[in-house]
């Protein structure tokens, strides 16, 4: 398991690095010019009802497919927060998220597991249909739960 999961995580990390560091004009120094930002902008309308309609959030969620822990560090990079593990760094991030932060937590808890887990599911089921179906189902449940939390929370707490 470790060698196959490690290989999958390694390949996913390489792909993620290229997506974050390459853009239509080649290598970029600013993530907002990368292919990841382009993909993030495309996902904004889908994530907006859940309060997550910011391209940086979409990019962080995509990067979380390599490992869910990466979502927080991605926010650190995308929002330019120098020490997200400190109380001040978390306060800075939470002030920019407000009610959407709760929806983000729900989404992160429920959306697809890491790429290594998805690869393992594919191996165990032997079916792309079941694997893709599982990913789509989890994304739909995560989106629906995040929308409910954000919309009801926004009505109750403003």
Secondary structure, 3 states (H helix, E strand, C coil): CHHHHHHHHHHHHHHHHHHHHEECCEECCCHHHCHHHHHHHHHHHHHHCCCCCCHHHHHHHHHCCCCCCHHHHHHHHHHCCCCCCCHHHHHHHHHHHCHHHHHHHHHHHHCCCCHHHHHHHHHHHCCHHHHHHHHHHHHHHHHHHHHHHHHHHHHHHC
